[in-house]
Amino acid sequence: MNTLSRNIVVRFEHCDAAGIMFYPRFFALVNEMVEDWFAELGHPFAALHVGERKGVPTVRMESEFVSAVRMGETLSQVMGVEHVGRSSCALKHIASVGDRIVARFDQTIVYADLESMRAEPWPDALRAAISRFAGAGS
């Protein structure tokens, strides 16, 4: 499985009053990874959402917060594709600080028409890009 990864420094804006990363901020970072991934696939969100009036809403998100993350630490995010379905895609996100896993997210996104708000099959070009990213057998 191919993965997308990035590192960010945990800033004051990410934290609660105790200087620990506030858990809703993780969800925003997961969404940023998905947006970056679609740009890498050649289907940036601006073109997809505004130009084509299609979207990839999250329909399932399972999370596990394993360890606290503190301001100033470097958070590493890794995202991979577990499965590509007819109109859905299962993603796996791992967040860590050094060798310490701090959070895990299992996310399912669905390709949808923004006018009808109904799922549609992945377009061939986008499905091919996702499948290449996911590797054989997806």
Short mmCIF file of the C-alpha atoms (twelve columns), coordinates in Angstrom:
data_MODEL
# 
_entry.id   MODEL 
# 
loop_
_atom_site.group_PDB 
_atom_site.id 
_atom_site.type_symbol 
_atom_site.label_atom_id 
_atom_site.label_alt_id 
_atom_site.label_comp_id 
_atom_site.label_asym_id 
_atom_site.label_seq_id 
_atom_site.Cartn_x 
_atom_site.Cartn_y 
_atom_site.Cartn_z 
_atom_site.pdbx_PDB_model_num 
ATOM 1   C CA . MET A 1   0.000   0.000  0.000   1 
ATOM 2   C CA . ASN A 2   1.326   3.435  -0.943  1 
ATOM 3   C CA . THR A 3   0.984   6.120  1.698   1 
ATOM 4   C CA . LEU A 4   0.903   9.875  1.924   1 
ATOM 5   C CA . SER A 5   2.748   11.421 4.851   1 
ATOM 6   C CA . ARG A 6   3.534   14.782 6.345   1 
ATOM 7   C CA . ASN A 7   4.914   16.322 9.510   1 
ATOM 8   C CA . ILE A 8   3.539   19.327 11.350  1 
ATOM 9   C CA . VAL A 9   4.654   21.155 14.459  1 
ATOM 10  C CA . VAL A 10  1.884   21.182 17.053  1 
ATOM 11  C CA . ARG A 11  1.117   24.842 17.638  1 
ATOM 12  C CA . PHE A 12  -0.731  26.845 20.250  1 
ATOM 13  C CA . GLU A 13  -3.764  26.906 17.912  1 
ATOM 14  C CA . HIS A 14  -3.965  23.083 18.052  1 
ATOM 15  C CA . CYS A 15  -4.016  22.890 21.860  1 
ATOM 16  C CA . ASP A 16  -6.329  23.241 24.817  1 
ATOM 17  C CA . ALA A 17  -5.544  25.262 27.944  1 
ATOM 18  C CA . ALA A 18  -3.335  22.436 29.277  1 
ATOM 19  C CA . GLY A 19  -1.069  22.667 26.201  1 
ATOM 20  C CA . ILE A 20  -2.299  19.290 24.921  1 
ATOM 21  C CA . MET A 21  -3.586  18.875 21.387  1 
ATOM 22  C CA . PHE A 22  -7.384  19.258 21.478  1 
ATOM 23  C CA . TYR A 23  -8.928  16.127 19.967  1 
ATOM 24  C CA . PRO A 24  -11.201 17.901 17.402  1 
ATOM 25  C CA . ARG A 25  -8.059  19.356 15.797  1 
ATOM 26  C CA . PHE A 26  -7.060  15.809 14.800  1 
ATOM 27  C CA . PHE A 27  -10.189 15.572 12.650  1 
ATOM 28  C CA . ALA A 28  -9.266  18.791 10.845  1 
ATOM 29  C CA . LEU A 29  -5.765  17.409 10.194  1 
ATOM 30  C CA . VAL A 30  -7.247  14.161 8.835   1 
ATOM 31  C CA . ASN A 31  -9.374  16.226 6.455   1 
ATOM 32  C CA . GLU A 32  -6.312  18.217 5.354   1 
ATOM 33  C CA . MET A 33  -4.566  14.934 4.511   1 
ATOM 34  C CA . VAL A 34  -7.506  13.832 2.357   1 
ATOM 35  C CA . GLU A 35  -7.536  17.200 0.590   1 
ATOM 36  C CA . ASP A 36  -3.769  17.007 -0.038  1 
ATOM 37  C CA . TRP A 37  -4.183  13.444 -1.319  1 
ATOM 38  C CA . PHE A 38  -6.847  14.427 -3.848  1 
ATOM 39  C CA . ALA A 39  -4.565  17.203 -5.114  1 
ATOM 40  C CA . GLU A 40  -1.775  14.629 -5.490  1 
ATOM 41  C CA . LEU A 41  -4.204  12.380 -7.390  1 
ATOM 42  C CA . GLY A 42  -4.774  15.245 -9.852  1 
ATOM 43  C CA . HIS A 43  -8.268  16.057 -8.552  1 
ATOM 44  C CA . PRO A 44  -7.902  19.076 -6.235  1 
ATOM 45  C CA . PHE A 45  -10.878 19.886 -4.039  1 
ATOM 46  C CA . ALA A 46  -11.457 23.264 -5.713  1 
ATOM 47  C CA . ALA A 47  -11.942 21.601 -9.107  1 
ATOM 48  C CA . LEU A 48  -13.883 18.683 -7.657  1 
ATOM 49  C CA . HIS A 49  -16.245 20.591 -5.360  1 
ATOM 50  C CA . VAL A 50  -16.666 23.899 -7.159  1 
ATOM 51  C CA . GLY A 51  -16.028 23.030 -10.799 1 
ATOM 52  C CA . GLU A 52  -17.549 19.553 -10.989 1 
ATOM 53  C CA . ARG A 53  -20.029 19.864 -8.074  1 
ATOM 54  C CA . LYS A 54  -18.856 16.520 -6.674  1 
ATOM 55  C CA . GLY A 55  -17.640 15.795 -3.185  1 
ATOM 56  C CA . VAL A 56  -16.165 13.091 -0.996  1 
ATOM 57  C CA . PRO A 57  -17.973 13.364 2.329   1 
ATOM 58  C CA . THR A 58  -16.945 11.233 5.255   1 
ATOM 59  C CA . VAL A 59  -19.663 8.681  6.019   1 
ATOM 60  C CA . ARG A 60  -17.813 6.767  8.719   1 
ATOM 61  C CA . MET A 61  -15.019 7.747  11.075  1 
ATOM 62  C CA . GLU A 62  -13.656 5.566  13.814  1 
ATOM 63  C CA . SER A 63  -11.025 7.081  16.067  1 
ATOM 64  C CA . GLU A 64  -8.706  5.992  18.832  1 
ATOM 65  C CA . PHE A 65  -6.688  8.497  20.830  1 
ATOM 66  C CA . VAL A 66  -3.736  6.600  22.265  1 
ATOM 67  C CA . SER A 67  -1.446  9.209  23.781  1 
ATOM 68  C CA . ALA A 68  -1.366  12.940 24.489  1 
ATOM 69  C CA . VAL A 69  0.389   15.302 22.085  1 
ATOM 70  C CA . ARG A 70  1.933   18.465 23.476  1 
ATOM 71  C CA . MET A 71  2.571   21.872 22.016  1 
ATOM 72  C CA . GLY A 72  5.926   22.020 20.242  1 
ATOM 73  C CA . GLU A 73  6.065   18.328 19.358  1 
ATOM 74  C CA . THR A 74  6.285   17.213 15.731  1 
ATOM 75  C CA . LEU A 75  3.261   15.201 14.695  1 
ATOM 76  C CA . SER A 76  3.718   12.754 11.817  1 
ATOM 77  C CA . GLN A 77  0.643   11.784 9.817   1 
ATOM 78  C CA . VAL A 78  0.448   8.805  7.464   1 
ATOM 79  C CA . MET A 79  -2.580  7.941  5.345   1 
ATOM 80  C CA . GLY A 80  -3.178  4.882  3.190   1 
ATOM 81  C CA . VAL A 81  -5.990  3.290  1.214   1 
ATOM 82  C CA . GLU A 82  -7.337  0.033  2.595   1 
ATOM 83  C CA . HIS A 83  -10.081 -0.601 0.032   1 
ATOM 84  C CA . VAL A 84  -11.725 1.039  -2.986  1 
ATOM 85  C CA . GLY A 85  -15.374 0.193  -3.531  1 
ATOM 86  C CA . ARG A 86  -17.881 1.148  -6.226  1 
ATOM 87  C CA . SER A 87  -18.436 4.631  -4.762  1 
ATOM 88  C CA . SER A 88  -16.546 4.484  -1.460  1 
ATOM 89  C CA . CYS A 89  -12.976 4.361  -0.254  1 
ATOM 90  C CA . ALA A 90  -11.687 3.133  3.117   1 
ATOM 91  C CA . LEU A 91  -8.733  5.134  4.445   1 
ATOM 92  C CA . LYS A 92  -6.405  4.444  7.367   1 
ATOM 93  C CA . HIS A 93  -4.706  7.324  9.187   1 
ATOM 94  C CA . ILE A 94  -1.954  6.957  11.792  1 
ATOM 95  C CA . ALA A 95  -0.632  9.916  13.786  1 
ATOM 96  C CA . SER A 96  2.578   9.599  15.750  1 
ATOM 97  C CA . VAL A 97  5.216   11.560 17.599  1 
ATOM 98  C CA . GLY A 98  8.538   9.878  16.971  1 
ATOM 99  C CA . ASP A 99  7.982   6.134  17.397  1 
ATOM 100 C CA . ARG A 100 4.925   6.683  19.610  1 
ATOM 101 C CA . ILE A 101 1.522   6.253  17.933  1 
ATOM 102 C CA . VAL A 102 -0.811  8.896  19.342  1 
ATOM 103 C CA . ALA A 103 -3.996  8.407  17.302  1 
ATOM 104 C CA . ARG A 104 -5.590  6.145  14.692  1 
ATOM 105 C CA . PHE A 105 -8.476  6.884  12.356  1 
ATOM 106 C CA . ASP A 106 -10.428 4.593  10.049  1 
ATOM 107 C CA . GLN A 107 -12.334 6.773  7.599   1 
ATOM 108 C CA . THR A 108 -14.747 5.935  4.806   1 
ATOM 109 C CA . ILE A 109 -15.385 8.551  2.140   1 
ATOM 110 C CA . VAL A 110 -17.999 8.369  -0.606  1 
ATOM 111 C CA . TYR A 111 -17.960 9.990  -4.041  1 
ATOM 112 C CA . ALA A 112 -21.179 12.028 -4.213  1 
ATOM 113 C CA . ASP A 113 -23.036 14.491 -6.402  1 
ATOM 114 C CA . LEU A 114 -23.376 17.749 -4.447  1 
ATOM 115 C CA . GLU A 115 -26.721 18.639 -6.056  1 
ATOM 116 C CA . SER A 116 -28.556 15.369 -5.383  1 
ATOM 117 C CA . MET A 117 -26.430 14.477 -2.316  1 
ATOM 118 C CA . ARG A 118 -26.356 10.882 -3.541  1 
ATOM 119 C CA . ALA A 119 -23.433 8.522  -3.939  1 
ATOM 120 C CA . GLU A 120 -22.209 7.836  -7.466  1 
ATOM 121 C CA . PRO A 121 -19.626 5.397  -8.830  1 
ATOM 122 C CA . TRP A 122 -16.084 6.755  -8.952  1 
ATOM 123 C CA . PRO A 123 -15.317 8.242  -12.383 1 
ATOM 124 C CA . ASP A 124 -12.895 5.983  -14.274 1 
ATOM 125 C CA . ALA A 125 -9.953  8.428  -14.161 1 
ATOM 126 C CA . LEU A 126 -10.320 9.086  -10.432 1 
ATOM 127 C CA . ARG A 127 -10.823 5.401  -9.630  1 
ATOM 128 C CA . ALA A 128 -7.681  4.565  -11.626 1 
ATOM 129 C CA . ALA A 129 -5.681  7.200  -9.700  1 
ATOM 130 C CA . ILE A 130 -6.946  5.910  -6.345  1 
ATOM 131 C CA . SER A 131 -6.287  2.294  -7.357  1 
ATOM 132 C CA . ARG A 132 -2.706  3.102  -8.381  1 
ATOM 133 C CA . PHE A 133 -2.214  4.756  -5.015  1 
ATOM 134 C CA . ALA A 134 -3.751  1.831  -3.189  1 
ATOM 135 C CA . GLY A 135 -1.683  -0.761 -5.029  1 
ATOM 136 C CA . ALA A 136 -2.825  -4.045 -6.515  1 
ATOM 137 C CA . GLY A 137 -5.967  -5.758 -5.341  1 
ATOM 138 C CA . SER A 138 -7.967  -2.717 -4.218  1 
# 
